[in-house]
Amino acid sequence: MSPRPEQESGRGKFAGLIHEQRKEQLRRFRKLPTLYGLDKLRYDDEDGTIWYMTWGELPKDGLLSPQYVPISALDTRADIYARHTRYTEKKQIVIKHVMKDGGSVEAAIRAMDYILAGQKDTQLPQVTAVKAQVLEMFDQFGASDFTHMTASEFEALHRKTRRRLQKVGLNPDTVLSDEKRKMALWLLKASLGKDSQKRRNQMITYLSLDAAYRRAVARERGIGEITGTFLAMREALIRQRMIARANFNEIVEFLSPRAFPSSVVFEQFDKPLVTDTHIAIGLITNMRSLLSEAHLKRYRTAAIKTDQILAEAIALLQKGRRREVVKRQLFPKVRTLLEEELVRTPQ
């Protein structure tokens, strides 16, 4: 059945819905710390697991199960048919857990790249095609005089419109998004120039074109918002990765054989060197502080392992067991672990 082009108010609708079974997952997600204040990008500080929020399509035809519950309200003034207002279509909230590549930050960055590429390569060409076809049809109806167009001209226009939609993946029979389906159906309805009674109707045709165009504009705005959101998340992930790598490199350099491990504290065991020992403990504490800034896998995993070794080194130093720190090669172990992580995930 073709959609009706009459005005639809945004009142009473919701932008975000979630299935009842996923409410607990959402609750846990919201308890996790955000990465640089981004509400839709979070991590588990215990192991560096990365989670992010995205949106999925709801069941087609708007037939929602009562198990879908709203979690974010639409602006009650929203109306896609009124100028200069914002419309947000209904979406299903989806919480994603990064699993590929051991759940690494690199895998999370690739996930952001994939989403952004989808917006650029698929979503934007679709709304661009709809807007262009609407304007072309308005021009054609004006130049040819709608009332004098022949049935064959409308049939040719309908075929051209369908081909254009299918070229960008907007087949109303197969598209998952209910909003995209409506947008395509309005455009196809307009290309026939008829109302629901199969009568030639210029007003209904123009209203259908207007409805399709406004939906396209609304989706275009949404693409901009989605792109901005995921660009910000991508930048945050890259920033965290850069910090972790910079800190790892700094510790590796500091623990090179010619640097900290060769200090008098770890060479002159026959002397008390109380002050130097306290300085050494302070330097190790600083290294542990640098490690604590690595929040995301797999850098977080390596940071936890090396932090435990450094904590052990401090405990031994506090007991005056400096020789044991050297004998057990605690600093080379830390350096090796960090070097292996830096090599495994190259810049």
N, C-alpha and C positions, 0 to 999 in steps of 0.2 A: 504494500500500500504506500502511495506517495505521501510524503509529509505535508502537513498543512502549513502555509506560510504565514498564518496569523501571528500576532504578537504573543510572545511567551515571556512572562515575567520571571526574574530570577528569585523572587521571594519564596522562601520555604525550602530552597534547594541547598545542597551542601557541596563544598569543593572536594573534601576528602572523606572517603569511607573506608572502613576496614572490616574484614570478616571477623565474626565473633571469635573464631578459633585462634585468630592472630592477635587478639587484644593483649594477651600476656606477653607475647613477643615484643609488642610495641611498648608495653610498660617497662620491660627490661631494657629496651633500647634507650628509653628516655632517662634511665638511671645512670647510663654510662657517661663518662666525661666527653665533652665536645672537643673537637680538634680546632683550636684557635677560634673558639666561639661559634663555629658553624653548626647550627642546630641539627642539620640533616647528615652530618658526618661525625661519627663517634667511634671510640675504641675502648677496649678492655685493657686497663693499665697492668693487669696481672700478667698477661701473655702477649699483648700487642695486637690482638685480634681486631680487625677493622670491620665496621658496619656502616652502611649508609642507607638513606631513605630515597626511594624513587616512586614512580607512579605507574600503575598498570591499567589496562582497560577493564571496564566492568562488563558483565554479560550483555550480549547484544539485545537490542530492542528495549532496553531499559527495564527488563523484567528482573528486578532485584529480589533476592531472597531476604526475608526479615533478618537474617543473620548478618547482613551488612549494616553496620552502625556508623553514623556520622561522627567524625572527630574534629572537623574544622568547618566552621560556618562560612557561607558565602556572604558578601556584603549585600544586605537586603535591598540596596538601591541598584544592584547589578541588573542590567538589561541589555542584551546585545543589540536590540533594535533601537535603543536610544543612543544618541551621539555622545561621545566623550565619557562613556561609562565603561566600567571594567566588567568583563564576564569571565568566569572561570568554570570550565566544564567539570562535571563530576568525574572523579578518578578514584581508583582503588589504591590505597596506600600499601606499598610493598617495602619490607625491610630486607635488604640484601646483606649477606655475610660473605666477605671475600674469602674464597676457598682455594682458588687456583694458585699454583706456585707456592704452596705452603701458606697461603694467606698473606703473601708479602705486600708491602706498600707498592712495589713495582706492578703487581697484578691489579691493585686498586687503581693505579694511574691508568693502566690500559683499559680498565672498565670505564673510567671517565672519558677516555678518548673514544671508545666505542659509542657511548651515548651521544657525545658531541658530534661525532661523524654522522650518526643517524639523524640528528636535527638538521645538519647542513645538507646531507646528501639525499634525505628522504622527505622529512617533514616540510622544510622550506620550499622545495620544488613543488610540492603538492598545493600549498596555499597560493604560491605564485601562479600556478597553472589555472586554478579556479578563478582567481582575481582577473587574470588576463582574458579568460574565456567570457566572464561576465561582461567586461568592458567591450570586447569584440561583439558580443550579442546585442548590447545596447546600441552600439554603432550601426550594426546591420539592421536592426529594427527601425532605427531612425532614418537610415539612408534608403531602405527599401520600402518603407511605409508598411508597418506590421499588418495592416488590414488587407494589403494587396499581395502579401507573400503567398506562394502556392504551396500545396501540400507536399510536393516533391522538394521544394526548397527547405521546408521544415524537416523533412525526413533526412535530407543531406546534412542539415545543421545538427540534428540529433546524432547521426553517425559520427560526425566530426567531434562533437562534444564527448561522446563515449570513448572514442579513440584517444582523445587527449587525456581523459581521466585515467584510462587503463595504462597509458604510457608512464604515468607517475604513481601507479599502484593504488588508484582510487576506484576500484571496482566495488560498487555498493553491495554486490552479492557476496563478496568474500572479505571485505575489509572488517577488521575486528572492532574498531572504534565506532561507537554509535554516533558520535558527533561527526566523524568523517563521512559516515554513510548518509546521514541527513544532508550534509553539505553537497555531496555528489547527487543525491536524489533531487534536491531542489534545482540544481543546475540542469539535470536531465529533464526534469519536468518543464522548466522554462524553455528548453530547446524544442519542445513539441508545440508550445504556444497554446496549450489547451488547459481547461480546468478539470476537476474531477469527473465532470459529466461529459468529457470528451468534446466540449464546445470550444471554439476559438475564443480566447479570453485574454485581452491585452493587459488588463489590470492584474489578474492573477499571475500572468507571466512576469510582469515587472516586479511584483511582490516576491515571487520565487527567486528572481535574480538578486533582489535586495537581500533576501534572507541568506542566500548562498554567499554573497559578498561579505556580509557582516560576520558570518561564521568564519570565513577565511581570515578576516581581519582579527577576530578574537583569537584564532589559532596562531596567527602570526605574532601577536602580543605574547601569547603563552610560550611560543618557541623562544622568544627573546628572554623571558623569565627563566625558562628551563636552562637555556644556554648559560645565562649569567650564574645560576645556581651551581651548575656542574663545573663551570670554569673556575669558580671560587674554590670548590672542593678539590679540583685538580691542582690548583696552585698551592693549597694548604698541604696536600700530600707531598708535592715536590719540595716544598719548604721544609717539611719535617724530615724528608729523606736527605736533603742537603745538610741539615743540622747534624743528623746522626752520623753521616759520613765524615763531615768536617771534624766532629768530636772524636770519632774513631781514629782518624788520621793523626790528630794531635796526640792522642794517647800512644799510638804506635810509635810515633817519632820520639816521644818522651821516654818510652821504654826501650829504645834502641840500646845496644850494648855499650855505646860510647856515652850515653846520657845517664839517666837516673840510676839504673842498676849498678853503675860503676862508681857511685858516690862512696865516700869513706865509710858510711854506715854499713855498707855491705862488703867492705874489704878489711877494715881494721876491727876484727872481732875481739881483740884483746883490750880495747879501750871502751870505756863506758859510753861516751858520745851521747849524753842525754839530750842536749839541745838539738844536735843533728838528727837524733831519732824522732824528736817531736816535729821537726821540720819535715822529715820524711813522711810521717803520719799525715801531716797537713797536706802534703802534695798528693798522697794517695787519696785522701778524702776529696780533694779537688777533682781527681780523675773519676771518682765514683759519682760526683755531682754531674760531670759531663755525660757519663753513661746514663744517668737518670733522665736526660733530655731525649733519649731515644724511646719513643712511645709505641712505635708500630713495628710489626713483624717485617722481616726477620731480624731486623736490627735490635728489636726489643729482646728477642731470644738470646742473641749474643751478648747483649748488655747485661742481662740477668746472670748469665754464666760467669762472665768476667767480673761482675760486681761481687759475686760470692767469693771468688779467688782473692780479690783485693781486700775484702772484709777479713778474710782469713789472715792475710799478710799484716793487716793492722793489729789484729789480736795477738799475733806472734811478736810483733814489735813491742807492743805494750807489756809483754811478759819478758822482754829482753832476749828473745830467741831469734836474733837477727840471722845467725848462721843457718837456721832451719829454712828461712825464707829463700836463701840462696840455694841450699841443698835441694829443696823441692822444686826449684825453678818456677816459682809462682809468677814472676814477671814475664819470663819467656812464654809461659802458657797463655797469659793474658794477651800478649802481643800476637801470638800465633792465631788465637781465636779471632781476634779483630781483623787481622790480615786476611784470614780465610774468608771472612764475611765480605770484606771489601772486594776481594777478587771474585767471589761467587756472584755478586751483584754489581758488576762494573758500572762506572759512571756513564 
